[in-house]
Amino acid sequence: MKRNTMNDKPEQPQPPDRESGALIEPSDEAIARLERELADMKDKYLRLAAEYDNFKRRSVKERTEAWQRAQADLVQRLVDALDDLARFAHVDPAQTDAKTIHDGVDMVERKMWKVLEAAGVTRVDQVGVPFDPQVHEAVTTRAADHPGQDHTVGAMLQPGYRMGDALIRPARVIVLQWQGGEGRGSGDGK
């Protein structure tokens, strides 16, 4: 019989031989626990997906309502000017002189611009500035009188408008082009 000495290692259980293909069957308890965890994770996922869908729907609704409120607010501020314009459009020309009508229309324009400027609307209507395709629409060209005017706005045909940084409508302009002193005034842009 062999005696154990201090240098001998106690026997430890050996893991199953993987090469033999033997699999360890999980216990019924482990399977049940894993199935519960999987069911909990599925439930959490479905709840999170539903919350996200609700959030998206709520966000779209809130944005739509905010946009509608902003539009209604702007229209509310413009209706006074529109009422004034309607009054001037329906005056009897036989009983009103042209200066009164002109002054009334001028007053309505100032009133409307006061509202529009408060809303952040500005005009794009400068002449003599460099042509910028981001804010200008070139309708035609005209010969420039000197090289410093090359590719500058020579005339405004229709003003453009911005609201904040957003371009609402580009300014329609005539662009000057230097032609080296030849063909000045031809307007053909060649």
JOWOFEN-V776768 format. One record per backbone hydrogen bond with DSSP energy under -1.0 kcal/mol. NH is the residue of the N-H (numbers start at 0). CO is the residue of the C=O. E is the energy in kcal/mol with one decimal. If there is no record, write none. Layout:
BEGIN
<<NH | CO | E> <NH | CO | E>>
END
This chain:
BEGIN
<<20 | 17 | -1.3> <30 | 26 | -2.1> <31 | 27 | -2.5> <32 | 28 | -2.4> <33 | 29 | -2.5> <34 | 30 | -2.4> <35 | 31 | -2.1> <36 | 32 | -2.3> <37 | 33 | -2.5> <38 | 34 | -2.4> <39 | 35 | -2.6> <40 | 36 | -2.4> <41 | 37 | -2.5> <42 | 38 | -2.4> <43 | 39 | -2.5> <44 | 40 | -2.5> <45 | 41 | -2.8> <46 | 42 | -2.4> <47 | 43 | -2.5> <48 | 44 | -2.7> <49 | 45 | -2.2> <50 | 46 | -2.6> <51 | 47 | -2.4> <52 | 48 | -2.3> <53 | 49 | -2.4> <54 | 50 | -2.4> <55 | 51 | -2.6> <56 | 52 | -2.4> <57 | 53 | -2.7> <58 | 54 | -2.7> <59 | 55 | -2.4> <60 | 56 | -2.3> <61 | 57 | -2.7> <62 | 58 | -2.6> <63 | 59 | -2.5> <64 | 60 | -2.6> <65 | 61 | -2.5> <66 | 62 | -2.5> <67 | 63 | -2.4> <68 | 64 | -2.5> <69 | 65 | -2.4> <70 | 66 | -2.4> <71 | 67 | -2.6> <72 | 68 | -2.4> <73 | 69 | -2.2> <74 | 70 | -2.7> <75 | 71 | -2.6> <76 | 72 | -1.8> <77 | 73 | -1.3> <78 | 74 | -1.7> <81 | 77 | -2.2> <82 | 78 | -2.7> <83 | 79 | -2.2> <84 | 80 | -2.4> <85 | 81 | -2.4> <86 | 82 | -2.1> <87 | 83 | -2.0> <88 | 84 | -2.0> <89 | 85 | -1.1> <94 | 91 | -1.6> <100 | 96 | -1.6> <101 | 97 | -2.8> <102 | 98 | -2.9> <103 | 99 | -2.2> <104 | 100 | -2.6> <105 | 101 | -2.4> <106 | 102 | -2.1> <107 | 103 | -2.2> <108 | 104 | -2.4> <109 | 105 | -2.3> <110 | 106 | -2.3> <111 | 107 | -2.7> <112 | 108 | -2.6> <113 | 109 | -2.0> <114 | 110 | -1.6> <115 | 111 | -2.8> <116 | 112 | -3.0> <117 | 113 | -1.7> <118 | 114 | -1.3> <119 | 116 | -1.4> <120 | 115 | -2.7> <121 | 161 | -2.3> <123 | 159 | -3.0> <127 | 152 | -3.0> <130 | 150 | -2.9> <134 | 131 | -2.0> <135 | 131 | -2.6> <136 | 170 | -3.6> <138 | 172 | -3.0> <141 | 174 | -2.2> <143 | 176 | -2.6> <148 | 145 | -2.1> <149 | 146 | -1.6> <150 | 175 | -2.4> <151 | 148 | -1.5> <152 | 128 | -2.9> <153 | 173 | -3.2> <154 | 173 | -1.2> <156 | 171 | -2.8> <157 | 171 | -1.8> <159 | 123 | -2.8> <160 | 168 | -2.2> <161 | 121 | -2.6> <162 | 165 | -2.9> <163 | 119 | -2.5> <165 | 162 | -1.8> <167 | 160 | -2.7> <168 | 160 | -1.8> <170 | 134 | -2.7> <171 | 157 | -2.4> <172 | 136 | -2.5> <173 | 154 | -2.4> <174 | 139 | -2.4> <175 | 151 | -3.3> <176 | 141 | -2.3> <181 | 178 | -1.5> <185 | 182 | -1.8>>
END
